[in-house]
Amino acid sequence: MVERVSDIAAFVFAHGDEAEEIVFGEEDIGVLSAEENDAIDRAHAHTLDTIEAILVATRDAFAEKVKGHACAKNLKRGRTRRSTMRKNRSVGMPLVLGDASASITMATWGRATMGIHIGMWTHARHVQAVERAVKNAHLDLQVWQNDAGNHFVTAPVPVAGESIDDVAERVGSIMAQLARPIVDAVLANKKEK
Amino acid sequence: MTPEQRAFLDGLVARIRSLPSVDATGSTAERAYDLDTVRTHLIAPWRSIVDRLTDSVDAQLAALSSDEHARLRVLQESPSLLAPLGLARDEVTHSRLLAWFLAQKDDVGETCRRSWLGLVGLDATLPTDGWRVSRERDLGGHGRLDVHVEIPGAALVYVEVKIDAPERKNQLADYRAHLQAHRGDHPHAKLVFLTPRGHEGTSGVADVRLGFDTVVARWLPHAVGSHPTAVYLRAWLSALARDVLRQTGAPGADWSLNHRNGALRLLRPPGDAHG
């Protein structure tokens, strides 16, 4: 199991947009040498192992941080398989069944570098209540919303030498800060309706 | 636990702990992946690799046929109708649009229907007389299905769409049970799980894992005409490519290598289905 971010994984994260084509691309790049293609396969396996380790550790760190809160109630339902995490470079977890879920995704999403995107999906009927709750929570986070009104925080990708536990700690902490007011708002909104 | 079992477990734990650590910066991990090879043959020549790949992609774009150029322009120039409405990744909206295009009675609708049959693993020449499409169909205790397609006496297709939301527990299994119980005299019955890139459902019981990437690639040729349905189809497919697949950039923007190669992939239709 990977315990620390290598210089190779950090390089791939920092060159996300290009890496999407070179390291994560599904087609063989015809213009490369056999040695380069072999190196790509090795970098791909190593980076995916690193991503999987980060996703698993962050999911666990998040669960630990929201212990006792309503967020924690459904976390163990529908747990994403490791093979799915590797394929999608993402892990999802239910927060309020059918009404709210959290996800961690390591992707570029059109940016030059990769990010660790923490997403909070809520059903459309809760979006306004959740927007108010996040605003009123005065979180010390750079929260952004997608077109559907769902809330995200993009954490910087790990740097070389950072331990997986440290990454999980910082990302899990952001997730917990964001999830608590959102889940509270969803549950209150459900009660009202 | 007996003392013997405890001793066995303690011994096992001690043995596991004594194994060499597979740390990414440690020697075991370095050997396992041979990261030196990666440093020499990937990291050091990275710029050269990017340049060669960029040249290759640009050469392929320059060699596109006029039909392919027309399709590329759809992706490069069509504005998204959904983003200003805050619906760019809204599953219900995309389900409604899919159902709407499948139900159109004009030539564009017919070509979409024919290629759709192939995408979901059915014979594209099936007679489509009486073809019925409905959306958000209530399946009683089995949930609410996004898109329901019926060709009387020929085929029944259930489509569940997911973009950002996770699958409800046993959702596909519930739909599968309903489909089996209600297939009646339809010789073909298909459960389709439609996601951005053909992901497998948690319960893994869909007949077909279909990606929006495949839908875009297959339907792009139908979106280049001047028929009103084609004009609307352009806007939808372009929005899917940009907002759901993140495969292309905004209209008029300087596309990155990733976007240019992504567009190339959409211009070359992949296989019909992943599953």
Interface residues (C-beta under 8 A of the other chain):
Chain A: M1 V2 E3 R4 V5 S6 D7 I8 A9 F11 H15 D17 E18 E20 E21 I22 G25 I29 G30 V31 L32 S33 E35 E36 D38 A39 I40 R42 A43 A45 H46 D49 T50 R77 G78 T80 T84 K87 N88 G92 P94 L97 G98 S101 S103 A107 T108 W109 G110 A112 G119 W121 H123 A124 N146 D147 A148 G149 N150 G161
Chain B: S21 V22 D23 A24 T25 G26 A29 Y33 D34 L35 T37 V38 R39 T40 H41 L42 I43 P45 W46 I49 V50 R52 L53 D55 S56 L82 A83 G86 L87 A88 R89 D90 V92 D164 A165 P166 E167 R168 K169 H199 E200 T202 D243 R246 G249 S256 L257 N258 H259 N261
